[in-house]
Amino acid sequence: MNLKQLEAFICVAEAKSFSAAARKLYLTQPTVSAHISALEKELGARLFARTTKEVELSQEGERLYGNAKKMLQLEKNILRDFTQKEVSGIQKIVVGASTVPGQYILPQILSLFARTYPGNQLELKEADSMEVVRLVQEGEVEIGFTGTSVTDPACVFEPFYADHLVVVTPNIERYRKYEQTGFPLEQFYKERWIVREEGSGTRKETERCLKEMGLDLSRLETVATISNQEAIKKSVGADMGISILSGAAAEDFVRQGILLRFSLGSGEIYRNLYMVWSKNHKPGKAARLFIRFVRELYTGP
C-alpha cells in the first residue's frame, strides 16, 4: 500500500467516477484502475460497488475512507512543516471560522496580521462551528475559530474573545417601550422567533443560556431557521420575528436604526469565541505565529 494508491482511492470515492478522478489527478484511467485494483488485492476487499451510472463506496470502502483521509492529511502536514521557511518566503496558513468570528471579528485580525507579517498567505474557510471543529479534527484547517466548544481530548479550545449575546427586534413602536425597562423574559413566549441553524455556535450557546434562565424552549414559536446572519437581521428588520444574535453581528443594523438591541435577561450575557487546533495535526510555524498574534491582540472586554 502506498500514498498514491490511497490518493486515487480518495479521489474516486469523492468524484464517484474513475474517469473524473483520472482527470483530477492528471493520470490515465487505466492507471487509476490499477491503483485501486492493487489496493483491493492487498486488503482482500472490494472497495467500490460499481453501478451503471456511478461508483459508490462499498462497506469495506467506507471503513477505509476515514483513515485514508487522515493519512493523506498527515503527508500534507509533514510537507508543510519541512517546506516552510522560518524567515523568508510565502507561508500559507489555512484557517476555518464559523459565521460570527469569520464575518465580524477575523477580518480586522487578518488585516493586521497581513500588515505585520507580510510574508504569509492566509486562506479562510467558513462553515458553522461544528463543521469547523470537524475540519480541525481531520487536519483540513490548521486553526479554527468557533462560537462554541466541544468535548474532544484531541483538540485544544482556547477562549480569545468574549461576545455579547443580545435580543434584536425591529425598530418599531411596540418594542421601543422596552428601551427603558428592558426586554422581559415573559415576553419571550409571546414572540415569533428566527433562529440559527443546527450546528451554529450562536444557537448552541443561546439555548444553553435560555435553559439556565429557566425558559422552556419548547414553548417558543419558531417561524424560521436561517443560517445566514445577514438574512436574519434583514428578516427581523422586516418584522418577520425577533432573534438572539451576536452583539458584534447586530452592531451595524442597530447603528443604522433598523434594529433595536436588548440585553438577554437581567444582566449582560457573554459567550466565549474560541481558537481551536488539533493535537494530532499540529499547526505549522506560520500558524503558531498567528495563534500568538491573536492571543496578544484579544483578551476580551
PEMOLIN-V752341 format. One record per residue. N is the residue number from 1. PHI is phi in radians with two decimals (* if undefined). Layout:
n=N phi=PHI
n=N phi=PHI
This chain:
n=1 phi=*
n=2 phi=-2.40
n=3 phi=-1.15
n=4 phi=-1.12
n=5 phi=-1.14
n=6 phi=-1.16
n=7 phi=-1.08
n=8 phi=-1.12
n=9 phi=-1.04
n=10 phi=-1.08
n=11 phi=-1.13
n=12 phi=-1.14
n=13 phi=-1.06
n=14 phi=-1.45
n=15 phi=-1.48
n=16 phi=1.03
n=17 phi=-2.84
n=18 phi=-1.23
n=19 phi=-1.21
n=20 phi=-1.14
n=21 phi=-1.12
n=22 phi=-1.08
n=23 phi=-1.12
n=24 phi=-1.15
n=25 phi=-1.59
n=26 phi=1.02
n=27 phi=-2.15
n=28 phi=-1.42
n=29 phi=-1.10
n=30 phi=-1.03
n=31 phi=-1.16
n=32 phi=-1.08
n=33 phi=-1.06
n=34 phi=-1.16
n=35 phi=-1.05
n=36 phi=-1.18
n=37 phi=-1.10
n=38 phi=-1.11
n=39 phi=-1.16
n=40 phi=-1.12
n=41 phi=-1.13
n=42 phi=-1.17
n=43 phi=-1.49
n=44 phi=1.15
n=45 phi=-2.60
n=46 phi=-1.48
n=47 phi=-1.61
n=48 phi=-2.27
n=49 phi=-1.83
n=50 phi=-1.61
n=51 phi=-1.98
n=52 phi=-1.22
n=53 phi=-1.75
n=54 phi=-2.71
n=55 phi=-1.93
n=56 phi=-2.07
n=57 phi=-1.15
n=58 phi=-1.37
n=59 phi=-1.09
n=60 phi=-1.18
n=61 phi=-1.14
n=62 phi=-1.06
n=63 phi=-1.14
n=64 phi=-1.36
n=65 phi=-0.97
n=66 phi=-1.06
n=67 phi=-1.18
n=68 phi=-1.12
n=69 phi=-1.06
n=70 phi=-1.11
n=71 phi=-1.14
n=72 phi=-1.19
n=73 phi=-1.20
n=74 phi=-1.08
n=75 phi=-1.06
n=76 phi=-1.10
n=77 phi=-1.10
n=78 phi=-1.12
n=79 phi=-1.09
n=80 phi=-1.08
n=81 phi=-1.16
n=82 phi=-1.69
n=83 phi=-1.86
n=84 phi=-1.25
n=85 phi=-1.64
n=86 phi=-1.19
n=87 phi=-2.07
n=88 phi=-1.84
n=89 phi=1.57
n=90 phi=-1.38
n=91 phi=-2.03
n=92 phi=-1.65
n=93 phi=-2.09
n=94 phi=-1.75
n=95 phi=-2.08
n=96 phi=-1.94
n=97 phi=-2.58
n=98 phi=-1.37
n=99 phi=-1.01
n=100 phi=-1.13
n=101 phi=-1.12
n=102 phi=-1.16
n=103 phi=-1.71
n=104 phi=-2.10
n=105 phi=-1.99
n=106 phi=-1.16
n=107 phi=-0.91
n=108 phi=-1.17
n=109 phi=-1.09
n=110 phi=-1.08
n=111 phi=-1.11
n=112 phi=-1.12
n=113 phi=-1.15
n=114 phi=-1.11
n=115 phi=-1.31
n=116 phi=-1.36
n=117 phi=-2.21
n=118 phi=-1.17
n=119 phi=-1.50
n=120 phi=-2.13
n=121 phi=-1.99
n=122 phi=-1.87
n=123 phi=-2.07
n=124 phi=-1.95
n=125 phi=-1.97
n=126 phi=-1.86
n=127 phi=-2.74
n=128 phi=-1.32
n=129 phi=-1.00
n=130 phi=-1.15
n=131 phi=-1.23
n=132 phi=-1.08
n=133 phi=-1.04
n=134 phi=-1.07
n=135 phi=-1.08
n=136 phi=-1.17
n=137 phi=-1.02
n=138 phi=-1.60
n=139 phi=1.35
n=140 phi=-1.41
n=141 phi=-2.28
n=142 phi=-1.45
n=143 phi=-2.35
n=144 phi=-2.03
n=145 phi=-2.21
n=146 phi=-2.26
n=147 phi=-1.66
n=148 phi=-2.77
n=149 phi=-2.08
n=150 phi=-2.25
n=151 phi=-1.48
n=152 phi=-2.64
n=153 phi=-1.11
n=154 phi=-1.48
n=155 phi=-2.06
n=156 phi=-1.81
n=157 phi=-1.94
n=158 phi=-2.08
n=159 phi=-1.08
n=160 phi=-2.27
n=161 phi=-2.69
n=162 phi=-1.76
n=163 phi=-1.83
n=164 phi=-1.42
n=165 phi=-1.55
n=166 phi=-2.35
n=167 phi=-1.50
n=168 phi=-2.08
n=169 phi=-2.32
n=170 phi=-1.14
n=171 phi=-1.49
n=172 phi=-2.26
n=173 phi=-1.00
n=174 phi=-1.19
n=175 phi=-1.78
n=176 phi=-1.14
n=177 phi=-1.14
n=178 phi=-1.53
n=179 phi=-1.12
n=180 phi=-1.57
n=181 phi=-1.68
n=182 phi=1.59
n=183 phi=-1.51
n=184 phi=-1.28
n=185 phi=-1.07
n=186 phi=-1.11
n=187 phi=-1.27
n=188 phi=-1.00
n=189 phi=-1.29
n=190 phi=-1.69
n=191 phi=-1.77
n=192 phi=-1.64
n=193 phi=-2.03
n=194 phi=-1.91
n=195 phi=-2.11
n=196 phi=-1.31
n=197 phi=-1.28
n=198 phi=-1.03
n=199 phi=1.70
n=200 phi=-1.30
n=201 phi=-1.13
n=202 phi=-1.05
n=203 phi=-1.14
n=204 phi=-1.06
n=205 phi=-1.24
n=206 phi=-1.10
n=207 phi=-1.09
n=208 phi=-1.09
n=209 phi=-1.11
n=210 phi=-1.12
n=211 phi=-1.13
n=212 phi=-1.13
n=213 phi=-1.47
n=214 phi=1.54
n=215 phi=-1.44
n=216 phi=-1.56
n=217 phi=-1.11
n=218 phi=-1.18
n=219 phi=-1.57
n=220 phi=-1.42
n=221 phi=-1.54
n=222 phi=-1.64
n=223 phi=-1.74
n=224 phi=-2.79
n=225 phi=-2.05
n=226 phi=-2.28
n=227 phi=-1.49
n=228 phi=-1.56
n=229 phi=-1.14
n=230 phi=-1.12
n=231 phi=-1.15
n=232 phi=-1.11
n=233 phi=-1.06
n=234 phi=-1.16
n=235 phi=-1.17
n=236 phi=-1.13
n=237 phi=-1.04
n=238 phi=-1.53
n=239 phi=1.17
n=240 phi=-1.34
n=241 phi=3.04
n=242 phi=-2.02
n=243 phi=-2.67
n=244 phi=-2.04
n=245 phi=-2.31
n=246 phi=-1.14
n=247 phi=-1.04
n=248 phi=-1.12
n=249 phi=-1.25
n=250 phi=-1.44
n=251 phi=-0.93
n=252 phi=-1.16
n=253 phi=-1.24
n=254 phi=-1.17
n=255 phi=-1.09
n=256 phi=-1.39
n=257 phi=1.45
n=258 phi=-1.42
n=259 phi=-2.11
n=260 phi=-1.83
n=261 phi=-2.14
n=262 phi=-2.27
n=263 phi=-1.13
n=264 phi=-1.52
n=265 phi=1.50
n=266 phi=-1.37
n=267 phi=-2.20
n=268 phi=-1.36
n=269 phi=-1.90
n=270 phi=-2.04
n=271 phi=-2.21
n=272 phi=-1.38
n=273 phi=-1.73
n=274 phi=-2.12
n=275 phi=-1.57
n=276 phi=-2.41
n=277 phi=-2.52
n=278 phi=-1.72
n=279 phi=-1.30
n=280 phi=-1.44
n=281 phi=-2.13
n=282 phi=-1.14
n=283 phi=-1.03
n=284 phi=-1.29
n=285 phi=-1.04
n=286 phi=-1.16
n=287 phi=-1.16
n=288 phi=-1.15
n=289 phi=-1.09
n=290 phi=-1.14
n=291 phi=-1.04
n=292 phi=-1.10
n=293 phi=-1.09
n=294 phi=-1.13
n=295 phi=-1.02
n=296 phi=-1.36
n=297 phi=-1.38
n=298 phi=-2.09
n=299 phi=-2.24
n=300 phi=1.47
n=301 phi=-1.32
